[in-house]
Each structure stands twice: as structure tokens, then as C-alpha cells.
Amino acid sequence: MPAPLAALVGTIALALGGCASTMTATTSQAQCSGWKPITYSGKRDTKETVQQAQIHNLTGKKLGCW
């Protein structure tokens, strides 16, 4: 590969590498912004629905969202 073409390819690779997303939640508030506890009714919801809501709520608690 000729030197000018190699330099161009290298420049493009560096430029595209800078486009990668590096967004991460650095605070509990940002991490939990889409989360909230789910309420459920033992009388009106199915057993599976209650279990899923409980798992969701425990996960939020473990993450420190509430």
C-alpha cells in the first residue's frame, strides 16, 4: 500500500475510533432514571406477575435505586 494511502487509512481509522459511544451512568441517579418500583396485587395479579414484580423491585433495591 503506498504511503499516502496508508496514512489516509490510518487517519480514517483513528477518526472512526473516536465515534464510539462511551456514555456510561456514573451516578446512581443516572443509572436509575428509568427505574421505579412496580406495585402489584396478590389478589388480582397472577403468581408469575407478582414474582416478576418482586424480582424487579429487588434488583432496583440492590442497585441502590430505592
DRENTORKOL-3810 file (N, C-alpha, C; in nm, 4 decimals):
REM DRENTORKOL-3810
@n.u->0.0866; n.v->-0.1175; n.w->0.0000; ca.u->0.0000; ca.v->0.0000; ca.w->0.0000; c.u->0.0912; c.v->0.1236; c.w->0.0000
@n.u->0.0694; n.v->0.2176; n.w->-0.0902; ca.u->0.1503; ca.v->0.3399; ca.w->-0.0948; c.u->0.1373; c.v->0.4182; c.w->0.0355
@n.u->0.2420; n.v->0.4887; n.w->0.0706; ca.u->0.2460; ca.v->0.5631; ca.w->0.1972; c.u->0.1308; c.v->0.6625; c.w->0.2118
@n.u->0.0951; n.v->0.7429; n.w->0.1089; ca.u->-0.0163; ca.v->0.8366; ca.w->0.1262; c.u->-0.1482; c.v->0.7637; c.w->0.1539
@n.u->-0.1707; n.v->0.6509; n.w->0.0873; ca.u->-0.2937; ca.v->0.5757; ca.w->0.1092; c.u->-0.2951; c.v->0.5151; c.w->0.2493
@n.u->-0.1809; n.v->0.4651; n.w->0.2934; ca.u->-0.1708; ca.v->0.4085; ca.w->0.4282; c.u->-0.1982; c.v->0.5160; c.w->0.5334
@n.u->-0.1481; n.v->0.6349; n.w->0.5107; ca.u->-0.1709; ca.v->0.7450; ca.w->0.6048; c.u->-0.3190; c.v->0.7816; c.w->0.6086
@n.u->-0.3832; n.v->0.7817; n.w->0.4920; ca.u->-0.5251; ca.v->0.8136; ca.w->0.4853; c.u->-0.6073; c.v->0.7087; c.w->0.5597
@n.u->-0.5766; n.v->0.5816; n.w->0.5362; ca.u->-0.6486; ca.v->0.4734; ca.w->0.6043; c.u->-0.6294; c.v->0.4849; c.w->0.7551
@n.u->-0.5088; n.v->0.5130; n.w->0.7978; ca.u->-0.4810; ca.v->0.5288; ca.w->0.9414; c.u->-0.5585; c.v->0.6448; c.w->1.0016
@n.u->-0.5648; n.v->0.7547; n.w->0.9296; ca.u->-0.6383; ca.v->0.8722; ca.w->0.9769; c.u->-0.7873; c.v->0.8420; c.w->0.9898
@n.u->-0.8419; n.v->0.7734; n.w->0.8904; ca.u->-0.9843; ca.v->0.7372; ca.w->0.8942; c.u->-1.0117; c.v->0.6435; c.w->1.0110
@n.u->-0.9234; n.v->0.5463; n.w->1.0333; ca.u->-0.9413; ca.v->0.4526; ca.w->1.1438; c.u->-0.9408; c.v->0.5263; c.w->1.2776
@n.u->-0.8512; n.v->0.6211; n.w->1.2935; ca.u->-0.8471; ca.v->0.6990; ca.w->1.4179; c.u->-0.9737; c.v->0.7823; c.w->1.4353
@n.u->-1.0202; n.v->0.8409; n.w->1.3270; ca.u->-1.1406; ca.v->0.9240; ca.w->1.3338; c.u->-1.2622; c.v->0.8402; c.w->1.3702
@n.u->-1.2765; n.v->0.7247; n.w->1.3090; ca.u->-1.3904; ca.v->0.6386; ca.w->1.3391; c.u->-1.3828; c.v->0.5820; c.w->1.4799
@n.u->-1.2639; n.v->0.5568; n.w->1.5276; ca.u->-1.2468; ca.v->0.5078; ca.w->1.6642; c.u->-1.2965; c.v->0.6090; c.w->1.7662
@n.u->-1.2888; n.v->0.7359; n.w->1.7328; ca.u->-1.3365; ca.v->0.8406; ca.w->1.8222; c.u->-1.4874; c.v->0.8529; c.w->1.8237
@n.u->-1.5548; n.v->0.7841; n.w->1.7329; ca.u->-1.7007; ca.v->0.7916; ca.w->1.7262; c.u->-1.7696; c.v->0.6912; c.w->1.8164
@n.u->-1.6953; n.v->0.6023; n.w->1.8758; ca.u->-1.7564; ca.v->0.5007; ca.w->1.9616; c.u->-1.8200; c.v->0.5669; c.w->2.0832
@n.u->-1.9343; n.v->0.5174; n.w->2.1202; ca.u->-2.0052; ca.v->0.5722; ca.w->2.2353; c.u->-1.9370; c.v->0.5297; c.w->2.3644
@n.u->-1.9155; n.v->0.6244; n.w->2.4519; ca.u->-1.8559; ca.v->0.5938; ca.w->2.5819; c.u->-1.9478; c.v->0.6390; c.w->2.6939
@n.u->-2.0755; n.v->0.6585; n.w->2.6621; ca.u->-2.1691; ca.v->0.7051; ca.w->2.7631; c.u->-2.1937; c.v->0.5946; c.w->2.8653
@n.u->-2.1660; n.v->0.6242; n.w->2.9902; ca.u->-2.1937; ca.v->0.5311; ca.w->3.0980; c.u->-2.2580; c.v->0.6080; c.w->3.2114
@n.u->-2.3406; n.v->0.5409; n.w->3.2862; ca.u->-2.4024; ca.v->0.6044; ca.w->3.4028; c.u->-2.2977; c.v->0.6102; c.w->3.5132
@n.u->-2.2656; n.v->0.7294; n.w->3.5567; ca.u->-2.1637; ca.v->0.7434; ca.w->3.6601; c.u->-2.2249; c.v->0.7716; c.w->3.7954
@n.u->-2.3512; n.v->0.8023; n.w->3.7993; ca.u->-2.4155; ca.v->0.8272; ca.w->3.9270; c.u->-2.5361; c.v->0.7367; c.w->3.9411
@n.u->-2.5734; n.v->0.7111; n.w->4.0635; ca.u->-2.6907; ca.v->0.6280; ca.w->4.0898; c.u->-2.8141; c.v->0.6891; c.w->4.0261
@n.u->-2.8245; n.v->0.8200; n.w->4.0299; ca.u->-2.9411; ca.v->0.8882; ca.w->3.9730; c.u->-2.9505; c.v->0.8622; c.w->3.8226
@n.u->-2.8401; n.v->0.8712; n.w->3.7523; ca.u->-2.8416; ca.v->0.8479; ca.w->3.6083; c.u->-2.8701; c.v->0.7014; c.w->3.5775
@n.u->-2.8109; n.v->0.6129; n.w->3.6552; ca.u->-2.8294; ca.v->0.4699; ca.w->3.6343; c.u->-2.9748; c.v->0.4295; c.w->3.6581
@n.u->-3.0403; n.v->0.4936; n.w->3.7507; ca.u->-3.1743; ca.v->0.4539; ca.w->3.7926; c.u->-3.2853; c.v->0.5402; c.w->3.7336
@n.u->-3.2529; n.v->0.6299; n.w->3.6434; ca.u->-3.3526; ca.v->0.7249; ca.w->3.5947; c.u->-3.4736; c.v->0.6576; c.w->3.5306
@n.u->-3.4565; n.v->0.5426; n.w->3.4702; ca.u->-3.5681; ca.v->0.4737; ca.w->3.4059; c.u->-3.6349; c.v->0.3697; c.w->3.4937
@n.u->-3.5911; n.v->0.3584; n.w->3.6163; ca.u->-3.6417; ca.v->0.2555; ca.w->3.7065; c.u->-3.7329; c.v->0.3140; c.w->3.8119
@n.u->-3.8335; n.v->0.2396; n.w->3.8496; ca.u->-3.9135; ca.v->0.2713; ca.w->3.9670; c.u->-3.9777; c.v->0.1419; c.w->4.0149
@n.u->-4.0102; n.v->0.1338; n.w->4.1423; ca.u->-4.0710; ca.v->0.0108; ca.w->4.1933; c.u->-4.2045; c.v->-0.0170; c.w->4.1239
@n.u->-4.2358; n.v->-0.1423; n.w->4.1098; ca.u->-4.3621; ca.v->-0.1843; ca.w->4.0494; c.u->-4.4537; c.v->-0.2335; c.w->4.1610
@n.u->-4.5740; n.v->-0.1820; n.w->4.1626; ca.u->-4.6718; ca.v->-0.2307; ca.w->4.2601; c.u->-4.7498; c.v->-0.3462; c.w->4.1985
@n.u->-4.8009; n.v->-0.4311; n.w->4.2827; ca.u->-4.8756; ca.v->-0.5469; ca.w->4.2359; c.u->-4.9788; c.v->-0.5856; c.w->4.3417
@n.u->-5.0718; n.v->-0.6675; n.w->4.3000; ca.u->-5.1770; ca.v->-0.7142; ca.w->4.3894; c.u->-5.1709; c.v->-0.8658; c.w->4.3961
@n.u->-5.1554; n.v->-0.9177; n.w->4.5150; ca.u->-5.1552; ca.v->-1.0621; ca.w->4.5333; c.u->-5.2891; c.v->-1.1245; c.w->4.4991
@n.u->-5.3944; n.v->-1.0454; n.w->4.5019; ca.u->-5.5284; ca.v->-1.0976; ca.w->4.4731; c.u->-5.5639; c.v->-1.0870; c.w->4.3250
@n.u->-5.5163; n.v->-0.9849; n.w->4.2579; ca.u->-5.5582; ca.v->-0.9592; ca.w->4.1194; c.u->-5.4549; c.v->-0.9980; c.w->4.0150
@n.u->-5.3281; n.v->-1.0067; n.w->4.0528; ca.u->-5.2232; ca.v->-1.0417; ca.w->3.9566; c.u->-5.1923; c.v->-1.1905; c.w->3.9646
@n.u->-5.1418; n.v->-1.2444; n.w->3.8537; ca.u->-5.1040; ca.v->-1.3850; ca.w->3.8535; c.u->-4.9789; c.v->-1.4047; c.w->3.9384
@n.u->-4.9541; n.v->-1.5281; n.w->3.9747; ca.u->-4.8356; ca.v->-1.5608; ca.w->4.0537; c.u->-4.7082; c.v->-1.5188; c.w->3.9794
@n.u->-4.7071; n.v->-1.5411; n.w->3.8482; ca.u->-4.5904; ca.v->-1.5052; ca.w->3.7668; c.u->-4.5684; c.v->-1.3540; c.w->3.7642
@n.u->-4.6772; n.v->-1.2784; n.w->3.7546; ca.u->-4.6658; ca.v->-1.1326; ca.w->3.7533; c.u->-4.6108; c.v->-1.0821; c.w->3.8862
@n.u->-4.6599; n.v->-1.1370; n.w->3.9952; ca.u->-4.6123; ca.v->-1.0980; ca.w->4.1279; c.u->-4.4633; c.v->-1.1294; c.w->4.1405
@n.u->-4.4221; n.v->-1.2487; n.w->4.0969; ca.u->-4.2813; ca.v->-1.2874; ca.w->4.1053; c.u->-4.1933; c.v->-1.1947; c.w->4.0215
@n.u->-4.2373; n.v->-1.1596; n.w->3.9021; ca.u->-4.1594; ca.v->-1.0704; ca.w->3.8164; c.u->-4.1473; c.v->-0.9311; c.w->3.8776
@n.u->-4.2544; n.v->-0.8823; n.w->3.9359; ca.u->-4.2501; ca.v->-0.7506; ca.w->4.0004; c.u->-4.1572; c.v->-0.7541; c.w->4.1212
@n.u->-4.1607; n.v->-0.8620; n.w->4.1971; ca.u->-4.0735; ca.v->-0.8743; ca.w->4.3142; c.u->-3.9270; c.v->-0.8779; c.w->4.2728
@n.u->-3.8959; n.v->-0.9512; n.w->4.1668; ca.u->-3.7577; ca.v->-0.9572; ca.w->4.1165; c.u->-3.7123; c.v->-0.8193; c.w->4.0699
@n.u->-3.7977; n.v->-0.7506; n.w->3.9970; ca.u->-3.7668; ca.v->-0.6145; ca.w->3.9517; c.u->-3.7380; c.v->-0.5242; c.w->4.0711
@n.u->-3.8233; n.v->-0.5288; n.w->4.1701; ca.u->-3.8081; ca.v->-0.4423; ca.w->4.2868; c.u->-3.6824; c.v->-0.4760; c.w->4.3663
@n.u->-3.6507; n.v->-0.6048; n.w->4.3790; ca.u->-3.5276; ca.v->-0.6432; ca.w->4.4488; c.u->-3.4039; c.v->-0.5970; c.w->4.3723
@n.u->-3.4098; n.v->-0.6058; n.w->4.2400; ca.u->-3.2972; ca.v->-0.5596; ca.w->4.1580; c.u->-3.2756; c.v->-0.4097; c.w->4.1766
@n.u->-3.3846; n.v->-0.3332; n.w->4.1738; ca.u->-3.3731; ca.v->-0.1893; ca.w->4.1960; c.u->-3.3169; c.v->-0.1573; c.w->4.3325
@n.u->-3.3557; n.v->-0.2348; n.w->4.4312; ca.u->-3.3044; ca.v->-0.2137; ca.w->4.5677; c.u->-3.1547; c.v->-0.2447; c.w->4.5739
@n.u->-3.1149; n.v->-0.3558; n.w->4.5119; ca.u->-2.9717; ca.v->-0.3925; ca.w->4.5110; c.u->-2.8861; c.v->-0.2899; c.w->4.4384
@n.u->-2.9409; n.v->-0.2282; n.w->4.3352; ca.u->-2.8670; ca.v->-0.1257; ca.w->4.2610; c.u->-2.8659; c.v->0.0096; c.w->4.3334
@n.u->-2.9439; n.v->0.0195; n.w->4.4412; ca.u->-2.9484; ca.v->0.1446; ca.w->4.5169; c.u->-3.0411; c.v->0.2484; c.w->4.4563
@n.u->-3.1365; n.v->0.2027; n.w->4.3745; ca.u->-3.2283; ca.v->0.2964; ca.w->4.3105; c.u->-3.3378; c.v->0.3419; c.w->4.4054
@n.u->-3.3719; n.v->0.2608; n.w->4.5034; ca.u->-3.4713; ca.v->0.2973; ca.w->4.6047; c.u->-3.4492; c.v->0.2173; c.w->4.7286
END
